[in-house]
Each structure stands twice: as C-alpha cells, then as structure tokens.
Amino acid sequence: MLAEQTPSRPSFQVATHMHAEGMNARPATAVTLVIGLLLGALFNLLWSHFPPLAALGLWPLGLGVACVGCVLGQLRRGVAPAWGLAIAGQALGLLGLGLLFLAQLLG
C-alpha cells in the first residue's frame, strides 16, 4: 500500500540529470579548456628542457587530462557526463603522447 503512494525517485533524478546536462554543457567545456591550458603551461614550465616538438606535445596532453578529469568530475557530482568530451580528451592525450614519442625518436 505504501509503495503505491510514494512516487518513483529514479525517474525524477533522470529528468534532473538530463536538464543539468543541457545547462552545464557550456560552462563545463569552458572550465575544461581553461584548466587544460593551465595544465599545458604547467607541463611546459616543469619540463622546459624538452625539445620544441616535445614541448608542443605537452599542450594537447594537458588538454586531454583536463577533458577526462572534467568528465570524471561530472560523474562524481552525479551529472550526466559529456562522453564526447571524454573521447576528445582521449584523442588529445593520444596526440600529445604521440608527439612526445616522435620527439624522442627524432632527438
């Protein structure tokens, strides 16, 4: 009897998550880009002795780490994650590691 009277909470949470994804998509992307650029600058400061091609590879690596970190933060908060951002982060990380590898082979 009591189960019939209480509304189902999961359906309300799903609707809230879908609404929150649409509202938080732009700020999350902007925050990710800012954090990614700051990470790229930090990586370049920490490893300033790298050759230019390797230093160039640190920027997409920093952006990739920030993209994946943003998606993990969205999962932690309970907001529907932007999976496209996670895939872009993985691609950027792969590009950055590829440039680091190429710089190691050429240098």
C-alpha positions as CSV (number, residue, x, y, z in Angstrom):
1,M,0.0,0.0,0.0
2,L,2.8,2.4,0.9
3,A,4.7,1.5,-2.3
4,E,1.7,2.7,-4.4
5,Q,1.6,6.1,-2.8
6,T,5.3,7.1,-3.0
7,P,6.5,8.4,-6.3
8,S,9.4,6.8,-8.0
9,R,12.6,8.8,-7.3
10,P,14.8,7.4,-10.2
11,S,12.6,9.0,-12.9
12,F,12.8,12.4,-11.2
13,Q,16.6,12.1,-10.9
14,V,17.0,11.1,-14.6
15,A,14.9,14.1,-15.6
16,T,17.1,16.3,-13.4
17,H,20.3,14.9,-14.9
18,M,19.1,15.4,-18.4
19,H,18.2,19.0,-17.6
20,A,21.5,19.6,-15.8
21,E,23.5,18.3,-18.8
22,G,22.0,20.9,-21.1
23,M,22.6,23.7,-18.7
24,N,26.1,22.8,-17.6
25,A,27.5,21.8,-21.0
26,R,29.0,25.2,-21.9
27,P,30.4,26.1,-18.6
28,A,32.0,22.7,-18.2
29,T,33.6,23.0,-21.6
30,A,34.9,26.4,-20.8
31,V,36.3,25.3,-17.5
32,T,37.9,22.3,-19.2
33,L,39.6,24.5,-21.7
34,V,41.0,26.9,-19.1
35,I,42.2,24.0,-16.9
36,G,43.7,22.3,-19.9
37,L,45.6,25.4,-21.0
38,L,46.8,25.9,-17.4
39,L,48.0,22.3,-17.3
40,G,49.8,22.6,-20.6
41,A,51.5,25.7,-19.3
42,L,52.4,23.9,-16.1
43,F,53.8,20.9,-18.0
44,N,55.9,23.3,-20.2
45,L,57.2,25.0,-17.0
46,L,58.1,21.8,-15.3
47,W,59.8,20.2,-18.3
48,S,61.2,23.3,-20.1
49,H,64.3,21.4,-21.2
50,F,62.3,19.3,-23.7
51,P,62.9,19.9,-27.5
52,P,60.3,22.0,-29.3
53,L,58.3,19.1,-30.7
54,A,58.0,17.5,-27.2
55,A,57.1,20.9,-25.7
56,L,54.4,21.1,-28.3
57,G,53.1,17.7,-27.3
58,L,52.6,18.8,-23.7
59,W,49.8,21.2,-24.6
60,P,47.4,18.6,-26.1
61,L,48.4,16.3,-23.2
62,G,47.3,18.9,-20.7
63,L,44.0,19.5,-22.5
64,G,43.4,15.7,-22.7
65,V,43.9,15.3,-19.0
66,A,41.6,18.2,-18.3
67,C,38.8,16.8,-20.6
68,V,38.9,13.4,-19.0
69,G,39.1,15.0,-15.5
70,C,36.1,17.1,-16.2
71,V,34.0,14.0,-17.2
72,L,35.1,12.2,-14.1
73,G,34.1,15.3,-12.1
74,Q,30.7,15.2,-13.7
75,L,30.3,11.5,-12.8
76,R,31.3,12.3,-9.3
77,R,28.7,15.1,-8.9
78,G,26.0,12.9,-10.4
79,V,25.5,15.0,-13.5
80,A,25.1,13.2,-16.8
81,P,28.6,13.2,-18.3
82,A,29.5,14.6,-21.7
83,W,31.0,11.5,-23.3
84,G,32.1,13.4,-26.3
85,L,34.4,15.4,-24.1
86,A,35.9,12.2,-22.7
87,I,36.6,10.9,-26.2
88,A,38.1,14.2,-27.3
89,G,40.3,14.1,-24.2
90,Q,41.5,10.6,-25.0
91,A,42.3,11.7,-28.6
92,L,44.1,14.8,-27.4
93,G,46.1,12.7,-24.9
94,L,47.0,10.3,-27.6
95,L,48.1,13.1,-29.9
96,G,50.3,14.6,-27.1
97,L,51.9,11.2,-26.3
98,G,52.4,10.6,-30.0
99,L,54.3,13.9,-30.3
100,L,56.4,13.1,-27.2
101,F,57.2,9.7,-28.7
102,L,58.1,11.3,-32.1
103,A,60.3,13.9,-30.4
104,Q,62.1,11.1,-28.6
105,L,62.7,9.2,-31.9
106,L,63.9,12.2,-33.8
107,G,66.0,13.6,-30.9
